[in-house]
Amino acid sequence: MNTITRQMFDLAAERAVLGAVLLDANNAVPAVHDAGLRRVDLHSEAHRLIWSAMMDCWSRDGVCDFVTVARRLRECGGFEA
């Protein structure tokens, strides 16, 4: 095989970004938006679901914390308690 295909991803980095947004959305959301992070940039499907819920909460209410994100995930069937 002459061509090597390799996916580059770092799940710890994905978790760090998601955690940063939950801890300080007012600063983190604009920073990751400016950096150009998109849902498709995340490798983990779970992280993609969480990211989508975060951005949905942010765009709706300007709030992105654990409670609102968990509620949104439950509403869309992406989270089970």
N, C-alpha and C positions, 0 to 999 in steps of 0.2 A: 504494500500500500504506500503510494508516494505522497498522498495527502493526509495530513493529520488533522482531524476535526476535533476540537476541544472547546467545551463550553467553559467560559470563565465566569465564576460567581463566587460569592463569599456570603454564606448564610449568616455568619456573625455580624458582618457589616450591614446586612439587611435588617437584622434584629436591632442593631444600634440605631439605625435611622428611624425605625418605627418607634423605638423607645424614646428617642430624642423628641419626636413629634408629640408623643403622649405627655412627656414631662414639660415641654415648653413650646406649645404649638404656635404662639404668637411670634416667636423668633425662628423656629425650625421650619414651619410651613413655607414662609417666603424664601428661606435659604435653599430648601430642596427644590422648590419651584424654580428659582433662579438657576439652580444647577441643572435643571432639565430632567429631573427624575420623573419617569413615567411608570405606570403599572407594568408594562411589558418589560421593563428593565429588571424587575424582580424575578428571581429564579423560582422561589417557592410559591406554589399556588396559594397556600395559607397566607403568606405575606402579601400576595396580590389582593386577596379578599380583604385583609385588614387595611391595606393601603387604600383600596376603593372606598371602604367604609369611612376611613379617616377623611379623605378628600370630600366625600359626600357630606359628612357632618360639618366640615369646615365651610364648604360652599353654601350650605343651607343656613347655618346659624353662626358661623364664625367661632364655633366651639369645637374643640377636638381633644377630649379627655377620655380616660378609661371608661367612664360611665356612658357617655354618649356614643362612643365607638362600639362598646359591647351591646348597647341597645340596638344600634343600627345593624350589627351583625346578626342579632337574633331576628330582627325584622326581615332580613333578606335570606335567612336560613343558613348563614355562614358560621354560626356559633351555637353550640349547645352547652348549656350549663351543666 
